[in-house]
Amino acid sequence: PSLPLPNGDRIVGLNYWDRTEPGVRAPSSYDALTWREGLRNVEDIGAFRLVQRNLIVDGQVGEPVDAAEISAAAFRVTGVPPLMGRVLVDADESPGSPAVVVLGNRLWKMRFGADPAVIGRVVRLGATQATVVGIMPEGFAFPVRQSLWTPLGVGEFAQEPGRGQRRREVAVLAYMRGEL
């Protein structure tokens, strides 16, 4: 079925199937990077992981928020532009980049009173301080009901996990080009 996104019929999920192991398993961030470089029938590949973050504004008590750590490519795949500011960009994923966050429309209205001056403001996500760089339009809650997005930090996971290392599992989506 088509996703409720622009060109949602061209967006597919990708999983990892290893013939030596039974069943399908979730891909790792390394798999997503490998596929991004090697698959020719896709225009872009994005990845995300569902998380919860404690959003603390102006020293008030933090409240848990459904969030996603998401790659900049995943925002490109969805094809939805921000209402204000910007979505995540590739540079946000690089190790050492300043922490940034994109807010969902409902969260922006409820926690920030729909104040457009929130762009550029610093908030706390748990112990991390992050700068608000964008607000998404009403109704955007990708992938399910998320209302806050932070960079996945794909650059940190570009190494293939070695024996005994933990796999960083993610959900992977791709925008297909050409005939389906």
Solvent accessible surface area in square Angstrom, and as a share of the most:
residue,aa,sasa,rsa
1,P,182,1.15
2,S,72,0.46
3,L,72,0.36
4,P,133,0.84
5,L,31,0.15
6,P,69,0.43
7,N,89,0.46
8,G,4,0.04
9,D,88,0.45
10,R,54,0.20
11,I,15,0.07
12,V,53,0.31
13,G,62,0.60
14,L,39,0.20
15,N,100,0.51
16,Y,58,0.22
17,W,168,0.59
18,D,34,0.18
19,R,209,0.76
20,T,120,0.70
21,E,83,0.37
22,P,136,0.86
23,G,49,0.48
24,V,95,0.55
25,R,68,0.25
26,A,39,0.30
27,P,2,0.01
28,S,4,0.02
29,S,2,0.01
30,Y,61,0.23
31,D,18,0.09
32,A,1,0.01
33,L,28,0.14
34,T,63,0.37
35,W,45,0.16
36,R,75,0.27
37,E,146,0.66
38,G,44,0.42
39,L,70,0.35
40,R,197,0.72
41,N,81,0.41
42,V,9,0.05
43,E,106,0.48
44,D,29,0.15
45,I,0,0.00
46,G,0,0.00
47,A,0,0.00
48,F,26,0.11
49,R,45,0.16
50,L,90,0.45
51,V,34,0.19
52,Q,108,0.48
53,R,71,0.26
54,N,67,0.35
55,L,0,0.00
56,I,25,0.13
57,V,6,0.04
58,D,112,0.58
59,G,73,0.70
60,Q,107,0.48
61,V,132,0.76
62,G,20,0.19
63,E,90,0.40
64,P,92,0.58
65,V,11,0.07
66,D,35,0.18
67,A,0,0.00
68,A,0,0.00
69,E,23,0.10
70,I,0,0.00
71,S,0,0.00
72,A,0,0.00
73,A,1,0.01
74,A,0,0.00
75,F,4,0.02
76,R,117,0.43
77,V,4,0.03
78,T,0,0.00
79,G,41,0.39
80,V,23,0.13
81,P,95,0.59
82,P,36,0.23
83,L,91,0.46
84,M,49,0.22
85,G,48,0.46
86,R,84,0.31
87,V,29,0.17
88,L,3,0.02
89,V,65,0.37
90,D,76,0.40
91,A,68,0.52
92,D,16,0.08
93,E,13,0.06
94,S,53,0.34
95,P,89,0.56
96,G,85,0.82
97,S,36,0.23
98,P,108,0.68
99,A,40,0.31
100,V,11,0.06
101,V,0,0.00
102,V,0,0.00
103,L,0,0.00
104,G,2,0.02
105,N,8,0.04
106,R,177,0.65
107,L,17,0.09
108,W,19,0.07
109,K,90,0.38
110,M,130,0.58
111,R,48,0.17
112,F,14,0.06
113,G,61,0.59
114,A,37,0.29
115,D,58,0.30
116,P,88,0.55
117,A,75,0.58
118,V,0,0.00
119,I,61,0.31
120,G,49,0.47
121,R,71,0.26
122,V,83,0.48
123,V,4,0.02
124,R,97,0.35
125,L,13,0.06
126,G,27,0.26
127,A,102,0.79
128,T,71,0.41
129,Q,120,0.54
130,A,2,0.02
131,T,41,0.24
132,V,0,0.00
133,V,18,0.11
134,G,0,0.00
135,I,0,0.00
136,M,0,0.00
137,P,34,0.21
138,E,135,0.61
139,G,76,0.73
140,F,19,0.08
141,A,36,0.28
142,F,21,0.09
143,P,35,0.22
144,V,101,0.58
145,R,161,0.59
146,Q,10,0.04
147,S,28,0.18
148,L,0,0.00
149,W,0,0.00
150,T,15,0.08
151,P,26,0.16
152,L,6,0.03
153,G,8,0.07
154,V,5,0.03
155,G,38,0.36
156,E,106,0.48
157,F,31,0.13
158,A,41,0.32
159,Q,143,0.64
160,E,115,0.52
161,P,43,0.27
162,G,38,0.37
163,R,247,0.90
164,G,83,0.80
165,Q,117,0.52
166,R,182,0.67
167,R,67,0.24
168,R,71,0.26
169,E,86,0.39
170,V,8,0.04
171,A,42,0.33
172,V,6,0.04
173,L,10,0.05
174,A,0,0.00
175,Y,38,0.15
176,M,30,0.13
177,R,113,0.41
178,G,53,0.51
179,E,172,0.77
180,L,125,0.62
